[in-house]
């Protein structure tokens, strides 16, 4: 789950769509849900690490979407 922010950044940049935020949020909920159920690594949904990682992942996904749009908009206008 430490790679969730990188996954969000990659999905955001590769797709450039706003639904990438939903994909990242679902991956976080599923992943952290499994970690909370199957291991003793986190103390459930009350753990601040879970919320911090999900918020960081969503922020990086948003950044990836914006970078994609700016990068490909400039590529279209310069050709």
N, CA, C and O atoms as a CHARMM CRD file, in Angstrom:
* protein
*
  316
    1    1 UNK  N      0.81800  -1.19300   0.00000 PROA 1      0.00000
    2    1 UNK  CA     0.00000   0.00000   0.00000 PROA 1      0.00000
    3    1 UNK  C      0.85900   1.25300   0.00000 PROA 1      0.00000
    4    1 UNK  O      0.36100   2.35800  -0.21100 PROA 1      0.00000
    5    2 UNK  N      2.14300   1.07500   0.23600 PROA 2      0.00000
    6    2 UNK  CA     3.02900   2.23300   0.17600 PROA 2      0.00000
    7    2 UNK  C      3.15700   2.77300  -1.24200 PROA 2      0.00000
    8    2 UNK  O      3.52800   3.93100  -1.43100 PROA 2      0.00000
    9    3 UNK  N      2.85500   1.95200  -2.23200 PROA 3      0.00000
   10    3 UNK  CA     2.96000   2.37300  -3.62600 PROA 3      0.00000
   11    3 UNK  C      1.65900   2.95900  -4.17200 PROA 3      0.00000
   12    3 UNK  O      1.58900   3.30600  -5.35100 PROA 3      0.00000
   13    4 UNK  N      0.64100   3.07400  -3.34000 PROA 4      0.00000
   14    4 UNK  CA    -0.63900   3.62000  -3.79400 PROA 4      0.00000
   15    4 UNK  C     -0.50600   5.03900  -4.35100 PROA 4      0.00000
   16    4 UNK  O     -1.13200   5.33500  -5.36900 PROA 4      0.00000
   17    5 UNK  N      0.27700   5.92800  -3.73900 PROA 5      0.00000
   18    5 UNK  CA     0.43600   7.25900  -4.35300 PROA 5      0.00000
   19    5 UNK  C      1.05800   7.19800  -5.75100 PROA 5      0.00000
   20    5 UNK  O      0.67000   7.96500  -6.63300 PROA 5      0.00000
   21    6 UNK  N      2.00900   6.30200  -5.95700 PROA 6      0.00000
   22    6 UNK  CA     2.60900   6.16000  -7.28400 PROA 6      0.00000
   23    6 UNK  C      1.62000   5.57500  -8.28300 PROA 6      0.00000
   24    6 UNK  O      1.60900   5.96000  -9.45200 PROA 6      0.00000
   25    7 UNK  N      0.79200   4.64600  -7.82200 PROA 7      0.00000
   26    7 UNK  CA    -0.25900   4.10500  -8.67700 PROA 7      0.00000
   27    7 UNK  C     -1.21600   5.21400  -9.09400 PROA 7      0.00000
   28    7 UNK  O     -1.59600   5.31100 -10.26100 PROA 7      0.00000
   29    8 UNK  N     -1.59900   6.04300  -8.13800 PROA 8      0.00000
   30    8 UNK  CA    -2.49700   7.14900  -8.44900 PROA 8      0.00000
   31    8 UNK  C     -1.89200   8.11500  -9.44300 PROA 8      0.00000
   32    8 UNK  O     -2.56800   8.55400 -10.37400 PROA 8      0.00000
   33    9 UNK  N     -0.63100   8.45200  -9.25900 PROA 9      0.00000
   34    9 UNK  CA     0.05200   9.35500 -10.18500 PROA 9      0.00000
   35    9 UNK  C      0.10600   8.75100 -11.58000 PROA 9      0.00000
   36    9 UNK  O     -0.13900   9.44200 -12.56900 PROA 9      0.00000
   37   10 UNK  N      0.42500   7.47000 -11.66000 PROA 10     0.00000
   38   10 UNK  CA     0.51200   6.79800 -12.95500 PROA 10     0.00000
   39   10 UNK  C     -0.84600   6.72800 -13.64200 PROA 10     0.00000
   40   10 UNK  O     -0.95500   7.03000 -14.83000 PROA 10     0.00000
   41   11 UNK  N     -1.87500   6.33500 -12.90900 PROA 11     0.00000
   42   11 UNK  CA    -3.21500   6.24500 -13.50200 PROA 11     0.00000
   43   11 UNK  C     -3.68300   7.62400 -13.95400 PROA 11     0.00000
   44   11 UNK  O     -4.25900   7.76500 -15.03300 PROA 11     0.00000
   45   12 UNK  N     -3.44000   8.62800 -13.13800 PROA 12     0.00000
   46   12 UNK  CA    -3.84000   9.97900 -13.51300 PROA 12     0.00000
   47   12 UNK  C     -3.12700  10.47400 -14.75400 PROA 12     0.00000
   48   12 UNK  O     -3.74900  11.06000 -15.64000 PROA 12     0.00000
   49   13 UNK  N     -1.81800  10.24000 -14.82500 PROA 13     0.00000
   50   13 UNK  CA    -1.06300  10.71700 -15.97600 PROA 13     0.00000
   51   13 UNK  C     -1.38900   9.92300 -17.23800 PROA 13     0.00000
   52   13 UNK  O     -1.51300  10.49900 -18.31900 PROA 13     0.00000
   53   14 UNK  N     -1.52600   8.61600 -17.10600 PROA 14     0.00000
   54   14 UNK  CA    -1.76100   7.79100 -18.29300 PROA 14     0.00000
   55   14 UNK  C     -3.15500   7.98200 -18.87700 PROA 14     0.00000
   56   14 UNK  O     -3.32800   7.90900 -20.09400 PROA 14     0.00000
   57   15 UNK  N     -4.14700   8.22500 -18.03400 PROA 15     0.00000
   58   15 UNK  CA    -5.50900   8.36500 -18.55300 PROA 15     0.00000
   59   15 UNK  C     -5.88300   9.81700 -18.81100 PROA 15     0.00000
   60   15 UNK  O     -6.50200  10.12700 -19.82900 PROA 15     0.00000
   61   16 UNK  N     -5.52000  10.69600 -17.91000 PROA 16     0.00000
   62   16 UNK  CA    -5.90400  12.09600 -18.05300 PROA 16     0.00000
   63   16 UNK  C     -7.38000  12.32800 -17.81900 PROA 16     0.00000
   64   16 UNK  O     -7.91500  13.36000 -18.22400 PROA 16     0.00000
   65   17 UNK  N     -8.04000  11.39800 -17.18100 PROA 17     0.00000
   66   17 UNK  CA    -9.48400  11.48900 -16.94200 PROA 17     0.00000
   67   17 UNK  C     -9.76500  11.63900 -15.45300 PROA 17     0.00000
   68   17 UNK  O     -8.99200  11.18000 -14.61200 PROA 17     0.00000
   69   18 UNK  N    -10.87700  12.28600 -15.14100 PROA 18     0.00000
   70   18 UNK  CA   -11.23900  12.49300 -13.73800 PROA 18     0.00000
   71   18 UNK  C    -11.63800  11.20000 -13.03700 PROA 18     0.00000
   72   18 UNK  O    -11.55400  11.12500 -11.81100 PROA 18     0.00000
   73   19 UNK  N    -12.07000  10.18000 -13.78100 PROA 19     0.00000
   74   19 UNK  CA   -12.44400   8.92000 -13.14900 PROA 19     0.00000
   75   19 UNK  C    -11.23100   8.20700 -12.56600 PROA 19     0.00000
   76   19 UNK  O    -11.39100   7.22500 -11.84200 PROA 19     0.00000
   77   20 UNK  N    -10.03300   8.67300 -12.86100 PROA 20     0.00000
   78   20 UNK  CA    -8.83100   8.08900 -12.25800 PROA 20     0.00000
   79   20 UNK  C     -8.85800   8.26800 -10.73400 PROA 20     0.00000
   80   20 UNK  O     -8.29800   7.45000 -10.00400 PROA 20     0.00000
   81   21 UNK  N     -9.50400   9.33000 -10.25800 PROA 21     0.00000
   82   21 UNK  CA    -9.65300   9.53100  -8.81200 PROA 21     0.00000
   83   21 UNK  C    -10.48000   8.40600  -8.19400 PROA 21     0.00000
   84   21 UNK  O    -10.17300   7.93100  -7.10100 PROA 21     0.00000
   85   22 UNK  N    -11.51700   7.98600  -8.89200 PROA 22     0.00000
   86   22 UNK  CA   -12.34600   6.88200  -8.40400 PROA 22     0.00000
   87   22 UNK  C    -11.56500   5.57200  -8.39100 PROA 22     0.00000
   88   22 UNK  O    -11.68800   4.78300  -7.45400 PROA 22     0.00000
   89   23 UNK  N    -10.76800   5.34200  -9.42100 PROA 23     0.00000
   90   23 UNK  CA    -9.95400   4.12100  -9.47700 PROA 23     0.00000
   91   23 UNK  C     -8.97500   4.09100  -8.30500 PROA 23     0.00000
   92   23 UNK  O     -8.80900   3.05600  -7.66000 PROA 23     0.00000
   93   24 UNK  N     -8.33400   5.21200  -8.03300 PROA 24     0.00000
   94   24 UNK  CA    -7.38600   5.28600  -6.92300 PROA 24     0.00000
   95   24 UNK  C     -8.08200   5.08800  -5.58700 PROA 24     0.00000
   96   24 UNK  O     -7.57700   4.37300  -4.72200 PROA 24     0.00000
   97   25 UNK  N     -9.23400   5.71300  -5.41300 PROA 25     0.00000
   98   25 UNK  CA    -9.96900   5.56500  -4.15500 PROA 25     0.00000
   99   25 UNK  C    -10.40600   4.11400  -3.95200 PROA 25     0.00000
  100   25 UNK  O    -10.28900   3.58600  -2.84600 PROA 25     0.00000
  101   26 UNK  N    -10.90100   3.47000  -4.99100 PROA 26     0.00000
  102   26 UNK  CA   -11.31000   2.06800  -4.87400 PROA 26     0.00000
  103   26 UNK  C    -10.11500   1.15800  -4.58000 PROA 26     0.00000
  104   26 UNK  O    -10.22500   0.23000  -3.77900 PROA 26     0.00000
  105   27 UNK  N     -8.98500   1.41900  -5.21900 PROA 27     0.00000
  106   27 UNK  CA    -7.78500   0.61500  -4.94200 PROA 27     0.00000
  107   27 UNK  C     -7.35500   0.79000  -3.49000 PROA 27     0.00000
  108   27 UNK  O     -6.93900  -0.17500  -2.84800 PROA 27     0.00000
  109   28 UNK  N     -7.45000   2.00600  -2.96900 PROA 28     0.00000
  110   28 UNK  CA    -7.09500   2.25600  -1.57300 PROA 28     0.00000
  111   28 UNK  C     -8.03200   1.56500  -0.60300 PROA 28     0.00000
  112   28 UNK  O     -7.58500   0.95900   0.37100 PROA 28     0.00000
  113   29 UNK  N     -9.31700   1.65000  -0.86100 PROA 29     0.00000
  114   29 UNK  CA   -10.30300   1.02200   0.02700 PROA 29     0.00000
  115   29 UNK  C    -10.15100  -0.50000   0.01200 PROA 29     0.00000
  116   29 UNK  O    -10.16100  -1.14000   1.06400 PROA 29     0.00000
  117   30 UNK  N    -10.01300  -1.06600  -1.16700 PROA 30     0.00000
  118   30 UNK  CA    -9.85000  -2.52100  -1.25800 PROA 30     0.00000
  119   30 UNK  C     -8.54000  -2.95900  -0.61700 PROA 30     0.00000
  120   30 UNK  O     -8.51100  -3.90600   0.17000 PROA 30     0.00000
  121   31 UNK  N     -7.46500  -2.27100  -0.95500 PROA 31     0.00000
  122   31 UNK  CA    -6.16000  -2.65100  -0.42000 PROA 31     0.00000
  123   31 UNK  C     -6.06700  -2.51500   1.08200 PROA 31     0.00000
  124   31 UNK  O     -5.62900  -3.44000   1.76600 PROA 31     0.00000
  125   32 UNK  N     -6.47300  -1.37100   1.60300 PROA 32     0.00000
  126   32 UNK  CA    -6.40200  -1.18200   3.05300 PROA 32     0.00000
  127   32 UNK  C     -7.41600  -2.05600   3.78300 PROA 32     0.00000
  128   32 UNK  O     -7.17400  -2.48200   4.91300 PROA 32     0.00000
  129   33 UNK  N     -8.53800  -2.32100   3.14700 PROA 33     0.00000
  130   33 UNK  CA    -9.49700  -3.24600   3.75200 PROA 33     0.00000
  131   33 UNK  C     -8.90800  -4.63300   3.91400 PROA 33     0.00000
  132   33 UNK  O     -9.06500  -5.26800   4.95700 PROA 33     0.00000
  133   34 UNK  N     -8.23400  -5.09600   2.88100 PROA 34     0.00000
  134   34 UNK  CA    -7.59100  -6.41000   2.96200 PROA 34     0.00000
  135   34 UNK  C     -6.46300  -6.43000   3.98800 PROA 34     0.00000
  136   34 UNK  O     -6.30500  -7.40100   4.72800 PROA 34     0.00000
  137   35 UNK  N     -5.68200  -5.35600   4.02800 PROA 35     0.00000
  138   35 UNK  CA    -4.59400  -5.28900   5.01100 PROA 35     0.00000
  139   35 UNK  C     -5.16100  -5.27700   6.42400 PROA 35     0.00000
  140   35 UNK  O     -4.62000  -5.93900   7.31000 PROA 35     0.00000
  141   36 UNK  N     -6.23100  -4.54100   6.64700 PROA 36     0.00000
  142   36 UNK  CA    -6.82600  -4.46900   7.98500 PROA 36     0.00000
  143   36 UNK  C     -7.42500  -5.80700   8.41100 PROA 36     0.00000
  144   36 UNK  O     -7.35700  -6.17500   9.58300 PROA 36     0.00000
  145   37 UNK  N     -8.00300  -6.52300   7.47100 PROA 37     0.00000
  146   37 UNK  CA    -8.63900  -7.80100   7.79700 PROA 37     0.00000
  147   37 UNK  C     -7.62100  -8.92200   7.97000 PROA 37     0.00000
  148   37 UNK  O     -7.72500  -9.73000   8.89300 PROA 37     0.00000
  149   38 UNK  N     -6.64700  -8.96400   7.08500 PROA 38     0.00000
  150   38 UNK  CA    -5.75000 -10.11300   7.02400 PROA 38     0.00000
  151   38 UNK  C     -4.46300  -9.98200   7.83500 PROA 38     0.00000
  152   38 UNK  O     -3.79000 -10.98400   8.07900 PROA 38     0.00000
  153   39 UNK  N     -4.11100  -8.77800   8.25400 PROA 39     0.00000
  154   39 UNK  CA    -2.85000  -8.60800   8.97600 PROA 39     0.00000
  155   39 UNK  C     -3.07200  -7.76000  10.22500 PROA 39     0.00000
  156   39 UNK  O     -4.17700  -7.28000  10.48100 PROA 39     0.00000
  157   40 UNK  N     -2.02800  -7.59100  10.97700 PROA 40     0.00000
  158   40 UNK  CA    -2.04100  -6.72200  12.15000 PROA 40     0.00000
  159   40 UNK  C     -1.21900  -5.46300  11.90000 PROA 40     0.00000
  160   40 UNK  O     -0.82400  -4.78400  12.84700 PROA 40     0.00000
  161   41 UNK  N     -0.95800  -5.14700  10.63200 PROA 41     0.00000
  162   41 UNK  CA    -0.10700  -4.01000  10.28000 PROA 41     0.00000
  163   41 UNK  C     -0.74100  -2.66400  10.64500 PROA 41     0.00000
  164   41 UNK  O     -0.05100  -1.75600  11.10900 PROA 41     0.00000
  165   42 UNK  N     -2.04300  -2.53800  10.43500 PROA 42     0.00000
  166   42 UNK  CA    -2.72700  -1.28600  10.74800 PROA 42     0.00000
  167   42 UNK  C     -3.86400  -1.59400  11.70800 PROA 42     0.00000
  168   42 UNK  O     -4.31100  -2.73400  11.82900 PROA 42     0.00000
  169   43 UNK  N     -4.31800  -0.55500  12.38300 PROA 43     0.00000
  170   43 UNK  CA    -5.36800  -0.75700  13.37100 PROA 43     0.00000
  171   43 UNK  C     -6.75200  -0.41800  12.81300 PROA 43     0.00000
  172   43 UNK  O     -7.59800   0.12100  13.52700 PROA 43     0.00000
  173   44 UNK  N     -6.97500  -0.73200  11.56000 PROA 44     0.00000
  174   44 UNK  CA    -8.27900  -0.49300  10.94600 PROA 44     0.00000
  175   44 UNK  C     -8.38400   0.89100  10.33900 PROA 44     0.00000
  176   44 UNK  O     -7.37900   1.56100  10.09900 PROA 44     0.00000
  177   45 UNK  N     -9.60800   1.30500  10.09600 PROA 45     0.00000
  178   45 UNK  CA    -9.85200   2.58300   9.42100 PROA 45     0.00000
  179   45 UNK  C     -9.55200   3.78500  10.29700 PROA 45     0.00000
  180   45 UNK  O     -9.48000   4.90300   9.78700 PROA 45     0.00000
  181   46 UNK  N     -9.37400   3.59600  11.59500 PROA 46     0.00000
  182   46 UNK  CA    -9.05000   4.72200  12.47900 PROA 46     0.00000
  183   46 UNK  C     -7.57500   5.09400  12.41000 PROA 46     0.00000
  184   46 UNK  O     -7.17800   6.12400  12.95600 PROA 46     0.00000
  185   47 UNK  N     -6.76500   4.28800  11.75800 PROA 47     0.00000
  186   47 UNK  CA    -5.33700   4.53400  11.65500 PROA 47     0.00000
  187   47 UNK  C     -5.08400   5.74300  10.74900 PROA 47     0.00000
  188   47 UNK  O     -5.57000   5.78600   9.61800 PROA 47     0.00000
  189   48 UNK  N     -4.33400   6.71300  11.23900 PROA 48     0.00000
  190   48 UNK  CA    -4.06700   7.92200  10.46100 PROA 48     0.00000
  191   48 UNK  C     -3.24000   7.64400   9.21600 PROA 48     0.00000
  192   48 UNK  O     -3.34100   8.37600   8.23100 PROA 48     0.00000
  193   49 UNK  N     -2.43200   6.60900   9.24600 PROA 49     0.00000
  194   49 UNK  CA    -1.64400   6.24600   8.06300 PROA 49     0.00000
  195   49 UNK  C     -2.55800   5.93200   6.87800 PROA 49     0.00000
  196   49 UNK  O     -2.25900   6.30500   5.74400 PROA 49     0.00000
  197   50 UNK  N     -3.65900   5.25300   7.14000 PROA 50     0.00000
  198   50 UNK  CA    -4.60500   4.89600   6.07700 PROA 50     0.00000
  199   50 UNK  C     -5.15600   6.15700   5.42300 PROA 50     0.00000
  200   50 UNK  O     -5.14800   6.28300   4.19900 PROA 50     0.00000
  201   51 UNK  N     -5.62600   7.07700   6.23200 PROA 51     0.00000
  202   51 UNK  CA    -6.20700   8.30700   5.70000 PROA 51     0.00000
  203   51 UNK  C     -5.16300   9.17600   5.01600 PROA 51     0.00000
  204   51 UNK  O     -5.42600   9.75700   3.96300 PROA 51     0.00000
  205   52 UNK  N     -3.98800   9.26400   5.60900 PROA 52     0.00000
  206   52 UNK  CA    -2.92800  10.05800   4.99600 PROA 52     0.00000
  207   52 UNK  C     -2.50600   9.50400   3.65500 PROA 52     0.00000
  208   52 UNK  O     -2.28400  10.26100   2.71000 PROA 52     0.00000
  209   53 UNK  N     -2.39300   8.19500   3.56300 PROA 53     0.00000
  210   53 UNK  CA    -1.98200   7.57400   2.30900 PROA 53     0.00000
  211   53 UNK  C     -3.06000   7.74000   1.24100 PROA 53     0.00000
  212   53 UNK  O     -2.74600   7.99800   0.07900 PROA 53     0.00000
  213   54 UNK  N     -4.31100   7.59700   1.61900 PROA 54     0.00000
  214   54 UNK  CA    -5.39200   7.76300   0.63800 PROA 54     0.00000
  215   54 UNK  C     -5.47200   9.21700   0.16800 PROA 54     0.00000
  216   54 UNK  O     -5.64100   9.46600  -1.02600 PROA 54     0.00000
  217   55 UNK  N     -5.35600  10.16800   1.07500 PROA 55     0.00000
  218   55 UNK  CA    -5.40300  11.58700   0.69300 PROA 55     0.00000
  219   55 UNK  C     -4.21500  11.92900  -0.21200 PROA 55     0.00000
  220   55 UNK  O     -4.38500  12.61300  -1.22200 PROA 55     0.00000
  221   56 UNK  N     -3.02900  11.46400   0.13800 PROA 56     0.00000
  222   56 UNK  CA    -1.84400  11.70100  -0.70000 PROA 56     0.00000
  223   56 UNK  C     -2.02100  11.06400  -2.06900 PROA 56     0.00000
  224   56 UNK  O     -1.64500  11.65400  -3.08200 PROA 56     0.00000
  225   57 UNK  N     -2.58600   9.87300  -2.10700 PROA 57     0.00000
  226   57 UNK  CA    -2.80900   9.18600  -3.37900 PROA 57     0.00000
  227   57 UNK  C     -3.79200   9.94300  -4.26300 PROA 57     0.00000
  228   57 UNK  O     -3.57800  10.07600  -5.46800 PROA 57     0.00000
  229   58 UNK  N     -4.85800  10.43300  -3.66600 PROA 58     0.00000
  230   58 UNK  CA    -5.83600  11.20100  -4.43900 PROA 58     0.00000
  231   58 UNK  C     -5.23900  12.51600  -4.93500 PROA 58     0.00000
  232   58 UNK  O     -5.51600  12.94000  -6.05700 PROA 58     0.00000
  233   59 UNK  N     -4.42900  13.15600  -4.11100 PROA 59     0.00000
  234   59 UNK  CA    -3.77400  14.40200  -4.52900 PROA 59     0.00000
  235   59 UNK  C     -2.82200  14.14900  -5.69700 PROA 59     0.00000
  236   59 UNK  O     -2.79400  14.91900  -6.65700 PROA 59     0.00000
  237   60 UNK  N     -2.05000  13.07900  -5.61400 PROA 60     0.00000
  238   60 UNK  CA    -1.12400  12.77200  -6.71300 PROA 60     0.00000
  239   60 UNK  C     -1.85800  12.32200  -7.96500 PROA 60     0.00000
  240   60 UNK  O     -1.38200  12.55600  -9.07600 PROA 60     0.00000
  241   61 UNK  N     -2.99300  11.68700  -7.80800 PROA 61     0.00000
  242   61 UNK  CA    -3.80600  11.33300  -8.97200 PROA 61     0.00000
  243   61 UNK  C     -4.29800  12.59500  -9.65700 PROA 61     0.00000
  244   61 UNK  O     -4.25100  12.69600 -10.88300 PROA 61     0.00000
  245   62 UNK  N     -4.76700  13.55100  -8.88100 PROA 62     0.00000
  246   62 UNK  CA    -5.22800  14.82700  -9.43400 PROA 62     0.00000
  247   62 UNK  C     -4.08000  15.53800 -10.15700 PROA 62     0.00000
  248   62 UNK  O     -4.27100  16.09000 -11.24000 PROA 62     0.00000
  249   63 UNK  N     -2.88800  15.52200  -9.55400 PROA 63     0.00000
  250   63 UNK  CA    -1.71400  16.12400 -10.19300 PROA 63     0.00000
  251   63 UNK  C     -1.41000  15.40800 -11.51300 PROA 63     0.00000
  252   63 UNK  O     -1.11600  16.05900 -12.51500 PROA 63     0.00000
  253   64 UNK  N     -1.47700  14.08000 -11.51800 PROA 64     0.00000
  254   64 UNK  CA    -1.22900  13.32400 -12.74200 PROA 64     0.00000
  255   64 UNK  C     -2.21000  13.66700 -13.85000 PROA 64     0.00000
  256   64 UNK  O     -1.82000  13.79000 -15.01100 PROA 64     0.00000
  257   65 UNK  N     -3.47600  13.82100 -13.50000 PROA 65     0.00000
  258   65 UNK  CA    -4.49400  14.19900 -14.49000 PROA 65     0.00000
  259   65 UNK  C     -4.18200  15.58600 -15.05500 PROA 65     0.00000
  260   65 UNK  O     -4.23400  15.78800 -16.26900 PROA 65     0.00000
  261   66 UNK  N     -3.86100  16.53100 -14.18500 PROA 66     0.00000
  262   66 UNK  CA    -3.57100  17.89800 -14.63800 PROA 66     0.00000
  263   66 UNK  C     -2.31000  17.95800 -15.50700 PROA 66     0.00000
  264   66 UNK  O     -2.27600  18.67000 -16.51000 PROA 66     0.00000
  265   67 UNK  N     -1.28000  17.21100 -15.11800 PROA 67     0.00000
  266   67 UNK  CA    -0.04500  17.18700 -15.91100 PROA 67     0.00000
  267   67 UNK  C     -0.31800  16.57500 -17.27600 PROA 67     0.00000
  268   67 UNK  O      0.18100  17.07200 -18.28600 PROA 67     0.00000
  269   68 UNK  N     -1.10300  15.50500 -17.32100 PROA 68     0.00000
  270   68 UNK  CA    -1.46500  14.87800 -18.59100 PROA 68     0.00000
  271   68 UNK  C     -2.16900  15.88300 -19.49400 PROA 68     0.00000
  272   68 UNK  O     -1.81500  16.02400 -20.66500 PROA 68     0.00000
  273   69 UNK  N     -3.14700  16.56700 -18.96400 PROA 69     0.00000
  274   69 UNK  CA    -3.91400  17.52200 -19.77400 PROA 69     0.00000
  275   69 UNK  C     -3.03400  18.66600 -20.26800 PROA 69     0.00000
  276   69 UNK  O     -3.13800  19.07700 -21.42400 PROA 69     0.00000
  277   70 UNK  N     -2.17300  19.17700 -19.40100 PROA 70     0.00000
  278   70 UNK  CA    -1.30200  20.28200 -19.79900 PROA 70     0.00000
  279   70 UNK  C     -0.26900  19.80800 -20.82300 PROA 70     0.00000
  280   70 UNK  O     -0.00100  20.50300 -21.80300 PROA 70     0.00000
  281   71 UNK  N      0.30900  18.63000 -20.59500 PROA 71     0.00000
  282   71 UNK  CA     1.34400  18.10200 -21.48200 PROA 71     0.00000
  283   71 UNK  C      0.78700  17.83200 -22.87100 PROA 71     0.00000
  284   71 UNK  O      1.40000  18.21700 -23.86600 PROA 71     0.00000
  285   72 UNK  N     -0.36400  17.17600 -22.95400 PROA 72     0.00000
  286   72 UNK  CA    -0.91000  16.83100 -24.25900 PROA 72     0.00000
  287   72 UNK  C     -1.60600  18.00700 -24.91600 PROA 72     0.00000
  288   72 UNK  O     -1.75200  18.00900 -26.13800 PROA 72     0.00000
  289   73 UNK  N     -2.03800  18.99900 -24.16900 PROA 73     0.00000
  290   73 UNK  CA    -2.58600  20.20300 -24.78400 PROA 73     0.00000
  291   73 UNK  C     -1.46800  20.96300 -25.48800 PROA 73     0.00000
  292   73 UNK  O     -1.65000  21.45000 -26.60300 PROA 73     0.00000
  293   74 UNK  N     -0.31100  21.06300 -24.83600 PROA 74     0.00000
  294   74 UNK  CA     0.82100  21.74100 -25.45500 PROA 74     0.00000
  295   74 UNK  C      1.32900  20.96400 -26.66100 PROA 74     0.00000
  296   74 UNK  O      1.74600  21.56500 -27.65100 PROA 74     0.00000
  297   75 UNK  N      1.30100  19.64700 -26.59200 PROA 75     0.00000
  298   75 UNK  CA     1.75500  18.82500 -27.71700 PROA 75     0.00000
  299   75 UNK  C      0.84100  19.00900 -28.92400 PROA 75     0.00000
  300   75 UNK  O      1.31600  19.02800 -30.06000 PROA 75     0.00000
  301   76 UNK  N     -0.46100  19.14300 -28.69600 PROA 76     0.00000
  302   76 UNK  CA    -1.40900  19.33900 -29.79600 PROA 76     0.00000
  303   76 UNK  C     -1.26500  20.71300 -30.42300 PROA 76     0.00000
  304   76 UNK  O     -1.35100  20.84400 -31.64400 PROA 76     0.00000
  305   77 UNK  N     -1.04700  21.73700 -29.61500 PROA 77     0.00000
  306   77 UNK  CA    -0.97200  23.09100 -30.15000 PROA 77     0.00000
  307   77 UNK  C      0.35400  23.36600 -30.83800 PROA 77     0.00000
  308   77 UNK  O      0.41700  24.23900 -31.70400 PROA 77     0.00000
  309   78 UNK  N      1.41200  22.65600 -30.48600 PROA 78     0.00000
  310   78 UNK  CA     2.71300  22.92800 -31.10300 PROA 78     0.00000
  311   78 UNK  C      2.89800  22.16500 -32.40400 PROA 78     0.00000
  312   78 UNK  O      3.84200  22.45300 -33.14100 PROA 78     0.00000
  313   79 UNK  N      2.02900  21.19600 -32.72100 PROA 79     0.00000
  314   79 UNK  CA     2.21700  20.46900 -33.98300 PROA 79     0.00000
  315   79 UNK  C      1.47500  21.09300 -35.12100 PROA 79     0.00000
  316   79 UNK  O      1.53600  20.59500 -36.24500 PROA 79     0.00000
